[in-house]
Amino acid sequence: MTMIQLEGITKLYRTKDVETVALEQINLEVEEGEFLSVMGPSGCGKSTMLNIMGLLDLPNEGKVRINGIETNRMKDGPMAEFRNSMLGFVFQSFHLINSLNVQDNVELPLLYRPSTGRSRREQAGEVLAKVGLSHRMRHFPSQLSGGQCQRVAIARAIIGHPKIILADEPTGNLDSRMGEDIMSLLHELNREGTTIVMVTHDEHIARGTQRIVRFFDGRRIQ
């Protein structure tokens, strides 16, 4: 079954005098349970494509289907609910809320689902244990290293057991040992059936996934 389908995706960014083509007529399919790596030089459109896959941005042209559902015409409320139930995100820049401690940051996706405070705390404790941060639950992002913030972001992405994880350079801020641990966790989730799309510059990490897609200039992929 095709879990993600991009059909003729074009994305333009316009300022007063300049029009920049980020993506042009991109077609891509990701099968259920696949672990796909996306590689390419900086500025080639990888993160833009990931944001469109994750329903965080809309294309100017083309269709996006997630789990067989065309999402382009969804209104904001249903789209947000659908996104929260289907997708987990690992952002390159963490996107943590500085005024919330680690536990509260990780619990955020569960606030949009029927759950009790006790259940949210238990689930947060479980995923933070998986990423080695049980001892940091009461700390704030400003008290953490970059690698620790990345691990919090990964815990937040997986807490809701999403069918799809989209990860933008998930090991980019980690040392080699912790990077290996995080990749082991992603592979474990993939073996359990989670579909994963990962943007990375690391050829070694990409070779360990099932398929590599290479971006050249936002127009050509291979």
GUGULO-504793 format. One record per residue (C-alpha): residue in three letters; y, z, x. Coordinates in steps of 0.1 Angstrom, whole numbers, plus 5000, padded with zeros to 4 digits. Layout:
<nodes>
@r=ALA	py=Y	pz=Z	px=X
...
</nodes>
This chain:
<nodes>
@r=MET	py=5000	pz=5000	px=5000
@r=THR	py=5035	pz=4992	px=5012
@r=MET	py=5055	pz=5024	px=5014
@r=ILE	py=5089	pz=5009	px=5026
@r=GLN	py=5100	pz=4973	px=5021
@r=LEU	py=5133	pz=4958	px=5033
@r=GLU	py=5140	pz=4923	px=5019
@r=GLY	py=5169	pz=4902	px=5032
@r=ILE	py=5190	pz=4933	px=5042
@r=THR	py=5225	pz=4925	px=5054
@r=LYS	py=5250	pz=4952	px=5063
@r=LEU	py=5287	pz=4946	px=5070
@r=TYR	py=5314	pz=4970	px=5082
@r=ARG	py=5349	pz=4959	px=5074
@r=THR	py=5382	pz=4972	px=5086
@r=LYS	py=5416	pz=4956	px=5078
@r=ASP	py=5413	pz=4928	px=5104
@r=VAL	py=5377	pz=4929	px=5116
@r=GLU	py=5343	pz=4923	px=5100
@r=THR	py=5313	pz=4935	px=5119
@r=VAL	py=5277	pz=4924	px=5111
@r=ALA	py=5254	pz=4954	px=5117
@r=LEU	py=5223	pz=4938	px=5101
@r=GLU	py=5217	pz=4903	px=5089
@r=GLN	py=5188	pz=4892	px=5067
@r=ILE	py=5164	pz=4918	px=5080
@r=ASN	py=5129	pz=4919	px=5065
@r=LEU	py=5105	pz=4947	px=5073
@r=GLU	py=5075	pz=4964	px=5057
@r=VAL	py=5060	pz=4997	px=5065
@r=GLU	py=5026	pz=5005	px=5052
@r=GLU	py=5015	pz=5039	px=5038
@r=GLY	py=5003	pz=5062	px=5065
@r=GLU	py=5018	pz=5040	px=5093
@r=PHE	py=5036	pz=5054	px=5124
@r=LEU	py=5062	pz=5028	px=5133
@r=SER	py=5085	pz=5029	px=5163
@r=VAL	py=5118	pz=5010	px=5163
@r=MET	py=5132	pz=5001	px=5197
@r=GLY	py=5162	pz=4982	px=5210
@r=PRO	py=5195	pz=4985	px=5229
@r=SER	py=5224	pz=5007	px=5217
@r=GLY	py=5244	pz=4992	px=5189
@r=CYS	py=5217	pz=4968	px=5178
@r=GLY	py=5215	pz=4982	px=5143
@r=LYS	py=5185	pz=5006	px=5145
@r=SER	py=5202	pz=5036	px=5131
@r=THR	py=5219	pz=5016	px=5104
@r=MET	py=5185	pz=5003	px=5093
@r=LEU	py=5171	pz=5038	px=5093
@r=ASN	py=5200	pz=5050	px=5071
@r=ILE	py=5194	pz=5022	px=5046
@r=MET	py=5157	pz=5030	px=5046
@r=GLY	py=5166	pz=5066	px=5038
@r=LEU	py=5190	pz=5057	px=5010
@r=LEU	py=5219	pz=5073	px=5029
@r=ASP	py=5237	pz=5039	px=5030
@r=LEU	py=5236	pz=5008	px=5009
@r=PRO	py=5232	pz=4972	px=5021
@r=ASN	py=5257	pz=4945	px=5012
@r=GLU	py=5228	pz=4922	px=5004
@r=GLY	py=5191	pz=4926	px=5000
@r=LYS	py=5166	pz=4949	px=4983
@r=VAL	py=5151	pz=4982	px=4993
@r=ARG	py=5118	pz=4994	px=4978
@r=ILE	py=5104	pz=5028	px=4985
@r=ASN	py=5069	pz=5035	px=4973
@r=GLY	py=5072	pz=5004	px=4951
@r=ILE	py=5104	pz=5015	px=4935
@r=GLU	py=5135	pz=4993	px=4939
@r=THR	py=5163	pz=5018	px=4948
@r=ASN	py=5194	pz=4995	px=4950
@r=ARG	py=5205	pz=5001	px=4914
@r=MET	py=5198	pz=5038	px=4912
@r=LYS	py=5227	pz=5060	px=4902
@r=ASP	py=5238	pz=5088	px=4926
@r=GLY	py=5220	pz=5117	px=4908
@r=PRO	py=5186	pz=5100	px=4904
@r=MET	py=5188	pz=5086	px=4939
@r=ALA	py=5195	pz=5120	px=4955
@r=GLU	py=5166	pz=5135	px=4936
@r=PHE	py=5143	pz=5106	px=4946
@r=ARG	py=5154	pz=5109	px=4982
@r=ASN	py=5148	pz=5146	px=4983
@r=SER	py=5113	pz=5143	px=4969
@r=MET	py=5102	pz=5114	px=4991
@r=LEU	py=5120	pz=5115	px=5024
@r=GLY	py=5125	pz=5139	px=5053
@r=PHE	py=5152	pz=5131	px=5080
@r=VAL	py=5156	pz=5140	px=5116
@r=PHE	py=5191	pz=5130	px=5127
@r=GLN	py=5201	pz=5124	px=5163
@r=SER	py=5231	pz=5147	px=5159
@r=PHE	py=5211	pz=5174	px=5141
@r=HIS	py=5235	pz=5177	px=5110
@r=LEU	py=5230	pz=5214	px=5108
@r=ILE	py=5255	pz=5236	px=5089
@r=ASN	py=5271	pz=5259	px=5114
@r=SER	py=5279	pz=5286	px=5088
@r=LEU	py=5242	pz=5290	px=5079
@r=ASN	py=5215	pz=5306	px=5100
@r=VAL	py=5184	pz=5288	px=5111
@r=GLN	py=5163	pz=5300	px=5081
@r=ASP	py=5190	pz=5289	px=5056
@r=ASN	py=5194	pz=5255	px=5072
@r=VAL	py=5157	pz=5249	px=5070
@r=GLU	py=5155	pz=5260	px=5034
@r=LEU	py=5182	pz=5236	px=5022
@r=PRO	py=5159	pz=5208	px=5009
@r=LEU	py=5140	pz=5233	px=4988
@r=LEU	py=5172	pz=5243	px=4969
@r=TYR	py=5169	pz=5211	px=4949
@r=ARG	py=5133	pz=5219	px=4938
@r=PRO	py=5119	pz=5245	px=4915
@r=SER	py=5112	pz=5274	px=4939
@r=THR	py=5118	pz=5311	px=4943
@r=GLY	py=5136	pz=5327	px=4972
@r=ARG	py=5104	pz=5343	px=4984
@r=SER	py=5086	pz=5310	px=4984
@r=ARG	py=5114	pz=5293	px=5003
@r=ARG	py=5114	pz=5321	px=5029
@r=GLU	py=5076	pz=5318	px=5034
@r=GLN	py=5078	pz=5280	px=5038
@r=ALA	py=5107	pz=5282	px=5062
@r=GLY	py=5087	pz=5308	px=5083
@r=GLU	py=5057	pz=5284	px=5084
@r=VAL	py=5075	pz=5254	px=5096
@r=LEU	py=5096	pz=5273	px=5121
@r=ALA	py=5064	pz=5287	px=5135
@r=LYS	py=5052	pz=5251	px=5139
@r=VAL	py=5082	pz=5242	px=5160
@r=GLY	py=5082	pz=5274	px=5180
@r=LEU	py=5113	pz=5291	px=5165
@r=SER	py=5100	pz=5320	px=5145
@r=HIS	py=5120	pz=5343	px=5167
@r=ARG	py=5153	pz=5325	px=5160
@r=MET	py=5154	pz=5326	px=5122
@r=ARG	py=5185	pz=5348	px=5120
@r=HIS	py=5204	pz=5329	px=5147
@r=PHE	py=5232	pz=5304	px=5140
@r=PRO	py=5233	pz=5268	px=5154
@r=SER	py=5261	pz=5278	px=5178
@r=GLN	py=5237	pz=5303	px=5194
@r=LEU	py=5210	pz=5277	px=5201
@r=SER	py=5205	pz=5251	px=5227
@r=GLY	py=5205	pz=5214	px=5219
@r=GLY	py=5167	pz=5213	px=5220
@r=GLN	py=5164	pz=5243	px=5197
@r=CYS	py=5188	pz=5226	px=5172
@r=GLN	py=5166	pz=5196	px=5172
@r=ARG	py=5136	pz=5217	px=5164
@r=VAL	py=5155	pz=5232	px=5135
@r=ALA	py=5163	pz=5197	px=5123
@r=ILE	py=5126	pz=5188	px=5125
@r=ALA	py=5116	pz=5219	px=5106
@r=ARG	py=5141	pz=5211	px=5079
@r=ALA	py=5127	pz=5175	px=5076
@r=ILE	py=5091	pz=5186	px=5071
@r=ILE	py=5095	pz=5216	px=5049
@r=GLY	py=5093	pz=5197	px=5016
@r=HIS	py=5061	pz=5178	px=5026
@r=PRO	py=5078	pz=5144	px=5023
@r=LYS	py=5057	pz=5112	px=5020
@r=ILE	py=5080	pz=5096	px=5046
@r=ILE	py=5097	pz=5110	px=5077
@r=LEU	py=5126	pz=5090	px=5093
@r=ALA	py=5134	pz=5103	px=5128
@r=ASP	py=5163	pz=5091	px=5149
@r=GLU	py=5155	pz=5099	px=5186
@r=PRO	py=5136	pz=5131	px=5176
@r=THR	py=5129	pz=5139	px=5213
@r=GLY	py=5162	pz=5128	px=5227
@r=ASN	py=5176	pz=5163	px=5232
@r=LEU	py=5143	pz=5180	px=5243
@r=ASP	py=5127	pz=5186	px=5277
@r=SER	py=5095	pz=5167	px=5284
@r=ARG	py=5072	pz=5196	px=5274
@r=MET	py=5089	pz=5203	px=5241
@r=GLY	py=5092	pz=5166	px=5235
@r=GLU	py=5054	pz=5163	px=5238
@r=ASP	py=5050	pz=5192	px=5214
@r=ILE	py=5072	pz=5176	px=5188
@r=MET	py=5054	pz=5143	px=5191
@r=SER	py=5021	pz=5161	px=5187
@r=LEU	py=5034	pz=5176	px=5155
@r=LEU	py=5046	pz=5142	px=5142
@r=HIS	py=5012	pz=5127	px=5150
@r=GLU	py=4995	pz=5156	px=5132
@r=LEU	py=5017	pz=5149	px=5101
@r=ASN	py=5009	pz=5112	px=5104
@r=ARG	py=4971	pz=5120	px=5105
@r=GLU	py=4976	pz=5140	px=5073
@r=GLY	py=4990	pz=5109	px=5056
@r=THR	py=5028	pz=5111	px=5062
@r=THR	py=5044	pz=5077	px=5069
@r=ILE	py=5068	pz=5079	px=5099
@r=VAL	py=5095	pz=5056	px=5111
@r=MET	py=5110	pz=5067	px=5144
@r=VAL	py=5139	pz=5052	px=5164
@r=THR	py=5134	pz=5058	px=5201
@r=HIS	py=5145	pz=5045	px=5235
@r=ASP	py=5114	pz=5060	px=5252
@r=GLU	py=5088	pz=5033	px=5258
@r=HIS	py=5061	pz=5058	px=5266
@r=ILE	py=5065	pz=5077	px=5233
@r=ALA	py=5066	pz=5044	px=5214
@r=ARG	py=5034	pz=5032	px=5229
@r=GLY	py=5016	pz=5062	px=5214
@r=THR	py=5025	pz=5051	px=5178
@r=GLN	py=5007	pz=5025	px=5157
@r=ARG	py=5033	pz=4997	px=5158
@r=ILE	py=5065	pz=4989	px=5177
@r=VAL	py=5093	pz=4968	px=5162
@r=ARG	py=5120	pz=4956	px=5186
@r=PHE	py=5156	pz=4950	px=5176
@r=PHE	py=5177	pz=4926	px=5195
@r=ASP	py=5211	pz=4922	px=5178
@r=GLY	py=5208	pz=4932	px=5142
@r=ARG	py=5195	pz=4898	px=5133
@r=ARG	py=5163	pz=4894	px=5151
@r=ILE	py=5133	pz=4918	px=5151
@r=GLN	py=5099	pz=4913	px=5166
</nodes>
